[in-house]
Amino acid sequence: MNRKLLVIGCGGVAAVAIQKCCQNSEMFPELVLASRTVEKCDALVASLKGKTDTILSTAKVDADKVEEVVALIRRVQPYAVLNVALPYQDLTIMEACLHCGVHYIDTANFEPENTEDPAWRKVYDKRVEEEGFSALFDYSWQWTYAEKFEKAGLTALLGTGFDPGVTSVFVSYAKKHYFDRIDTVDILDCNGGDHGYAFATNFNPEINLREVSAPGSYWEDGKWVEIPAMSIKRGYDFPEVGKKDMYLLHHEEIEALGKHFPEIKRIRFFMTFGQSYLTHMKCLENVGMLSTTPIDFQGTKIVPIQFLKALLPDPASLGPRTKGKTNIGCVISGVKDGKPKTIFIYNVCDHEECYRELGSQAISYTTGVPAMIGTALVLDGAWRKPGVFTTDEFDPDPYMDMLNKWGLPWVVVEDPETVE
Amino acid sequence: MNRKLLVIGCGGVAAVAIQKCCQNSEMFPELVLASRTVEKCDALVASLKGKTDTILSTAKVDADKVEEVVALIRRVQPYAVLNVALPYQDLTIMEACLHCGVHYIDTANFEPENTEDPAWRKVYDKRVEEEGFSALFDYSWQWTYAEKFEKAGLTALLGTGFDPGVTSVFVSYAKKHYFDRIDTVDILDCNGGDHGYAFATNFNPEINLREVSAPGSYWEDGKWVEIPAMSIKRGYDFPEVGKKDMYLLHHEEIEALGKHFPEIKRIRFFMTFGQSYLTHMKCLENVGMLSTTPIDFQGTKIVPIQFLKALLPDPASLGPRTKGKTNIGCVISGVKDGKPKTIFIYNVCDHEECYRELGSQAISYTTGVPAMIGTALVLDGAWRKPGVFTTDEFDPDPYMDMLNKWGLPWVVVEDPETVE
């Protein structure tokens, strides 16, 4: 059968997903790597030469344009498209997949590139009012494709990264094997890595800032509760990492879990931030260095945050120098056989080991590996059914097996520390 | 007699000194204001029109060039020159005064503009080794002029600002009226002002940074003790301001006091810095924003600290919005009539009152008023003797009287809080 996969995007996560596919040549006998910057694809192919049985080729594509993606799919004739490009491009690529009759997989849900676009804004404002959370991204845009994918007999698997992705599989796995009823889920994302700089960002500081300065929200009793940015702080002692402060943020898997597991009374997401990181962000914000509005400087217009970006270490340079581990998982409480029960399912990932294996630190690694796994399960048929789905809507067992096999082993601890 | 004064410099301190001279027209019947930017002088003269009996005129001068200053002095024929320009220009202006036979007064001791200059560096390195303090400024350069001024029958009065300046007069006043022997002096400089910005600097951030990041030093048992930057921190409850944290810094009056009062066992200088100010400085330093080395940005060379300066509020804009007070003074301990004794002599200055009076906040006010006073005493003859002197080498009484009269009233408290 046709197992050719078209991968769109060639950044840090894509590089991990592609290398993992190349380790799994039986499942992925042929990949076509496409990006706006085809040179990045060519360089990756060159680095993999002689190291894999997977047949690799490359192509140039502007994924903002449905017709370009359609033309590429027609030429390549893949079985599925793995979208590891920007989340702005989810809808154009889904359209193209529908048009050509191929399956679709991605890792992060749609958000608009231009949040000032009046057409988008109108839908957004309505959603904020009806749903009560103001994050700029949500699943609604992609879920509206459900009927079309179902009718076409195609699978769209959304958000198969770590969080969202693995964290949702952890919940469905817990429900299948550990609970009769789940009452609360706390998703904890801890990066205990240290790159040795006083301050650096793992990705674009502008996006980093947006995350830290946006209101947080969580799901409780069937509705959203929104809180001021960074206003709920908790400590947690993470296995293999240690004690960290973490803050409640909005995160996309909450939306899917709330919809698919109506029994769950409360779902929250916490991410760790060091005090030093937050202090630097605040100080830079105070002096205006995070502003996106250009200022006049010696006759030129300069955007402060872009100047800051030029001063900060290139996120790509952090890989070889980052030490320490991530710990991402779910603290899940509920009832089994009439008795209250709590478990913590998590994965620990070591930045230096990831870098030695694939030349990427754990942030890209933990997202790229699940992208390969989700795609493999769609190709394999185990996770193939007509419609648009998140990772909590399939049998978790084969996914959990593959996590152990492909570099993200998980642990279940009973009676763990809980989050207040 | 000729009481014409030539004032070189037209920044914040100069504006205060000039306005104070104009309030004291009897002593200062005629001023010539000179600056590289003559427009600043013209604007100040325009603002004083009709408000003073002092005759005012302006001139353009580049004070880096001895011959330009000589030509200006020859043309103006003043009795003395008040140098409130940059401390880089102390030596050229002193040379010109000697050449033309006029008295010289300044507020801050010499430092080189180019600290990489090998000729200067050689002398500096020798001084650091011999004296044991590494501040970039010291009195040695100006003290070498002592014999020349003495032979010429001219007075050079150095450092008649607040600190140095008033603080040294406080010590000689204490010695004259309160002590048989002084054992320790702690000079405390507290700015309790609040400009309402999360972060802003009272003057050039580059000079601010240099102050905070330089090693501290103090005088003990006849020699310098140098300590890492900001490593000695003390709290003090300042009258009319309240409790503040302060840090030991090197400061120029210590050098003069140590030389002229060999009985004093220990002389230290402390300045208050708020934790928020220090945190911002540190964060900005960490990300490279305080660097003076240009970086390539979008095809242009940009010096980070200059870009920062463009983002920060203009120091001149702080005046109208700064509330609160300064408290600067000396905690002096010693012996009187065989008994131990401690006093605190200090002045409290209110930012808003200064601004209402002269359009400057207290930082410029407290330096500019003593510049006028020292100059008046040289013109008057009370502080005129041949040679090069600091303010601790004259009778303190007329200076102390004038502080009370001209806006910087002082207080003596017996048995004050001491500094550990």
Boltz contact constraints between the chains, C-beta under 6 A:
constraints:
  - contact:
      token1: [A, 198]
      token2: [B, 286]
      max_distance: 6.0
  - contact:
      token1: [A, 199]
      token2: [B, 286]
      max_distance: 6.0
  - contact:
      token1: [A, 199]
      token2: [B, 287]
      max_distance: 6.0
  - contact:
      token1: [A, 280]
      token2: [B, 283]
      max_distance: 6.0
  - contact:
      token1: [A, 283]
      token2: [B, 280]
      max_distance: 6.0
  - contact:
      token1: [A, 283]
      token2: [B, 283]
      max_distance: 6.0
  - contact:
      token1: [A, 286]
      token2: [B, 198]
      max_distance: 6.0
  - contact:
      token1: [A, 286]
      token2: [B, 199]
      max_distance: 6.0
  - contact:
      token1: [A, 287]
      token2: [B, 199]
      max_distance: 6.0
  - contact:
      token1: [A, 287]
      token2: [B, 311]
      max_distance: 6.0
  - contact:
      token1: [A, 288]
      token2: [B, 311]
      max_distance: 6.0
  - contact:
      token1: [A, 297]
      token2: [B, 307]
      max_distance: 6.0
  - contact:
      token1: [A, 297]
      token2: [B, 310]
      max_distance: 6.0
  - contact:
      token1: [A, 310]
      token2: [B, 297]
      max_distance: 6.0
  - contact:
      token1: [A, 311]
      token2: [B, 287]
      max_distance: 6.0
  - contact:
      token1: [A, 311]
      token2: [B, 288]
      max_distance: 6.0
